[in-house]
């Protein structure tokens, strides 16, 4: 069964960790078959800890934290009769997160990285180590004139942390979004608006000023995720978190009712 949505299915966001891994794998395989012989796709990863010790809010959209009661430890006495109280053990919900992304390297130039491709996670768009590391890597790529392809298929987090949102016209700030930055044109950005009501586009993945772009069909990748993940058992009666904007929510409700899923 195919998703009832023509483009990104917002209900896939609740399975983002799994969906993200599938997207990276499928995108890497697709690009590898389309790239000229001198280029190769590598899967890279970054590891960081989610959780702000100065905040009582914990942002971990890709992990589940389970609290289990611990038995109370009794007081005990030292040799001189001093009472040693039992401590209260608090387990901090900081979890190591591993995020994968793609790099295209040029094997004819000493394995130089020419293009980086990311499917953004909520952790990239939320204050903390995940966003800090991501933005730092963004700057390193720009300084090295590496092409960047950034695809945002989640609605959680502050997109302005990683995208130059003030420079993107409001009519192009759609529910989902992709940006392409060409290393040899650092002052330009190619924006792909991706509204909920439309199929996802094919992106032009740049390899360099002297090489032809390689297309990446996002809709094909997301559809493959839906099929292979067997998400056709999704309960479309449930409310989405975060909720859709009113206009999108009304459209989604009509579409799901038309297809008998509500």
N, C-alpha and C positions, 0 to 999 in steps of 0.2 A: 504494500500500500504506500502511496505517496503522501507527503504532507498536504494538508488542506490549504496551506498558504502558498501563494505563487512564488514568494521569495524566501527570506529567512523566516523560519518558524520560531516565534518568540518563546514557545514552550520548550524549545531545545536548550534555552539558557539555563534551565534548572538542572541540566545534565552537562554543564559546560566543561568540566574537567575531562570527561570522556570525549565529548564532541571536539574539544580543542585538540586532543591527541589524534583523533581521526582526521581532522582537517589538516594537521601538519603532515601526517603520513600520506594522505591522498594528494595533497598539493605537491609534496616532494616527488612522489612517483609520477604525477602528471608532468611536472616541469622537466624531470630527468629525461623523459621520452621525447620532449619537444626541443630540448637544448641542443645547440651545435656540439660537436664532439669534444671540443676543447674545454667545455664547461661541465661542472659537476655540482650536484646539490648535496649539502651536508646538513645534518640535523644537529643543532647546538642546543645547549641548555644553560639556564642560570638558576641558582638556588639561593633562596633567601628565607628569612623568618617573618611570618605574618603576626602582627600583634604589636601594639604600641604600649610600652610599659608606663607611659605617662597618661594613658587614657583608659577609661572604663569601658570603652567600646572596642569590640574585636571584629575585625573585618577579615573573614575567611570564607569567601564564596565557594572555594574549591575543596574544602575539607569539612569533615564533621567532627565536632568536639563532643565527647561523651563524658559526663560527670558520673563517677561511681563513688558511693559512700565508702569511707575508710573506717575500720574499727578504731574505737578510741583506745589510745595507748595509756596504760596505767602509770601513775607516778612511781618512781623508784628511789631508793636511798643509796647514797655513797657510803664508803667505809666509815666515815666520821659522823654519819647520821644525817647529812644534809639531804633535804628533799629536793630531788630534781624533777621539775614539772614536765609533763608530756607536751611537746610542741603541737601546735595546730599546723598540719601540713597542707599548704595551698599549692595546687598544681596550676601553673600559669598556662593559658591556652595558646601559647606560641607554637606554631607548627612550621616545620621546614616545608617550603613549597618549591617544587621543581617545575619550571616553565621551559618549554621547548620552542624553538624557532628555526627558521631555515636561512642558510647562507649559500649563495651561489659563488663558487670559486672558479677562477680561470687557471686551469692546470698548465697552460702555456706560458704563464707569467709568474711561476713560482708559487702557485696556489693562492694568489691574491684574491681577497674577497671583493667581489664586484657589486653584489646585491644582497640585501638582507630583507627577509619577508617575515612579518609577524601577524598573528591573529591575536589581537589584544584581549587580555583577560581583565576582569574587574580589578585585580590587584595592581595592574599597570596604571589604573586611573583612580586609585585611592591613595591618600597620603600614607607614606610609610616606606619601608625598604624596597618593596616591589616597584613602586613608582620612581623612587630615587635611582635605583639601578637601571631602570628602563630609560629614563631621561638622560642619564649619564652615557648610556650606550648610544642613544640617539646622537648626542653631541660628538662622540667619537667617530661615528659613521660619517657625519657631515664634515668633520675635520679631515677625514681620509678620503672624501669625495666618493663614498660608497652609496649606491642607489638604495632607496628604502621604499618598501611597500608595506603599508600598515592598514590592516583590515579590522574594523571594529564591528563585531556582530553581537555585542552585549550592551545592555542599557544601564548597568550598574556602574557607579563611579562618576568622576568628573572628567569628561572628555577633554576639557581645556588644559588638563595637566600634560597632555601629550600631543594634542592637535592645536594649531594656531586658530582657534575658533573665532576670535574677533575679526580675522581677515577673511573668513568664509561667509559669503552672503547668507542671510537668514533663510532664504528659500532653498538653499542647498544643505542646510543643517537637518538632515533627515534622521529617522529613527536609527538607521544603521549607516555606516559611512566608511569609505576607504580613501586613503591618500597615497600618492606616489610622489616621491622626491627623487629627481635625477641628480646624481652627484656632480655633474658638470654644469648644472643650472641651479645652484643653491638658493637663489632668491625666488624660485618658482615652485608651485606645488599643484599637482593634478588631483582634483577632488572628484570622487565618484559618489554622488548621492544615491542612497539605497532605501527608498520608502517601503513601508510594509506592504503596500498594495501592488508592488511590481516585482518581477523576477530579478534576481541579483545579476549584475553585469559581468562581462568578461573584462578582466583588467589587463592592461599592457604592462608587462613586467620588463623593465629596462635592463640591458646587459652592459651598455656603454654607448658612447657617442658614435662609434664606428660599427656597432652591431645592431641587428634588427631586434625589436621587442619580441617577447614571447607571450602569447595570450594565456590567461588563467581564468577558466570558466568557474566562477564562484558558485553559480546555481547548481552546476553539476556536482561540485564537491559537497555542498550542503545536502542535496538530494541523496547522494551516496551515504552520507552520515545517517540520514533518517532511515534509509532502507537497512543498512548493515547493522545499525544499532537497534533495530526492531522497535522503533519508537511509535509504531502504529497503535500501541496500547495506551497512548497518552490520554489522560482524562481531560478533555477540553471544557469540562464544566467548571474546573477549578479556576480560581482567580490567579492572575499573574502577579508575581512580585519581582521587581516593582511593577505597578500597574501601568497599562498603556495610557498615553494621553487620550483625552475624551474622543477626539475625532477618530483616532486609530482604533480605540476600544469599540466604538460603535460599528465601525466597518468590520472588525474582526468578529464581533458578535453576529452580525448579519451573515457573514460568509460561513461561519460554523453552523448556524441554524439552517442555511440553505443546503448544507451537506449532511444534515442530520446528525451532527456531532454535539448539538445542544438541544 
